[in-house]
Amino acid sequence: MENELPSDKFMLHEPEWAKLTWEQLQKDAALCGTEWPEMNIPKVYDDWIEVLNIQLIRMEKQSPDLLQNFLYRVDLPEKAGSFLSPSDALAAAVLKREFMKVWFKQKYKERK
């Protein structure tokens, strides 16, 4: 279906979707008072998870409140028990949510 959310694992291989998702991560980090480091955008899903994990750990070390603010900004469900500290599961959830935000924005623009 045309309006069905595609798989983030598949779409992040597309340079434009990857770029938009990366920019969303940068934006949400900036809105929380931290910078998303300048680096090459990952090309494969496992690299996305690794980069996100490193950044989430960095945020937690900088301040646990910073990490919580970032997760709130990303709009992850509060009751997700596995999201208490950085992990591959948390990185995957952040990535999926950020991709969803980008995808919905693009779909909204197409309808205008």
N, C-alpha and C positions, 0 to 999 in steps of 0.2 A: 504494500500500500504506500502511496505517495506521502501521506501525512504521518506514517508510522516512524517512530524514532529508530534510526539505524543503530547498529552496534558501534559503540565508541572504539572498540578494538579494531574494527574494520576502518572506520572513517578517519581515525587519527593517522592512518597511513597516507591520506590525501593531504598534500601540502597546505592547501587553503584552510581546511578544517583544523589541521594541527596548529597553524598560525593563529587562527581565531581563538582556539582553546588556550593556547599559550598566553595570548594577550589577556584573556579573561582571568587567568591565574595571576598575572602581573597586576591587573587592576584590583582584584580582590585583596591581594597582599598589600598593595599601596593604601587601600582604604582602611586597612587594619594597622597601618603605621610601620610596615616593614617593606623592604624591597625584595623583589624576586630577582635573583642574580641574572646578569646577562650571560647567556650561553646558547649553544646551538639547540634548536628544537629537536627533541628525540624523534627518531625515525621508526622505532618499533615499540610495541606496547610495553614490553618488559623494561625498556629503558625509561619510559614515562614513569612507571611505578618506582624505579630506582631513584630517579631525580626527585619525584614527589616525596618519597620517604626521607631522603636527605634534607629536603627543605622543611618538612614537618618536624623532624628531629631538631633542626637548627632553630625553628620557631619555639619549640618547647624549651630548649636550653636557654634561649634568650628570655623567655617568660612564658610560663604555663597559661597565663591570661591571653597572651598574644595568640597562641595556638587555638585556644577556645574561641577567641574573637574571629579568627580566620575561619574556623569550622562553622561558626554561626553565619558569617558572611557568605560562605559557600552554600549554606542552607542545608546542612545535613540533619537528619532526624536526631532530636535530642536523646531519644531512648536507645540509641544504638550502643549497646554495651561494649562492643569491640572497639569503639572509638575513644577509649580512655587515654590511649597513648599511641604514638606513631607506630604503624605496622603496614605490611603490604595491603591488608584489608582496608585500612583507613585510606591509604594512598589510592587504591582502586575506587573507593567510594567518592573521594574528592574528585578524581579524574572524571568519573562518570557524571557526577553532578555538574561540573564545570562544562563538560561537553554538552549536556542537556541544556544548560543555560544558553550556550552559543547556538545550538540547533533551533531552540524555540525562538530566539531573537531573529534568526535568519528566516524562519517560516513566517513570522509576523511581518517582516519587511516585504516578503513576497506577496502577501495578501493586500498590502496597501496600494 
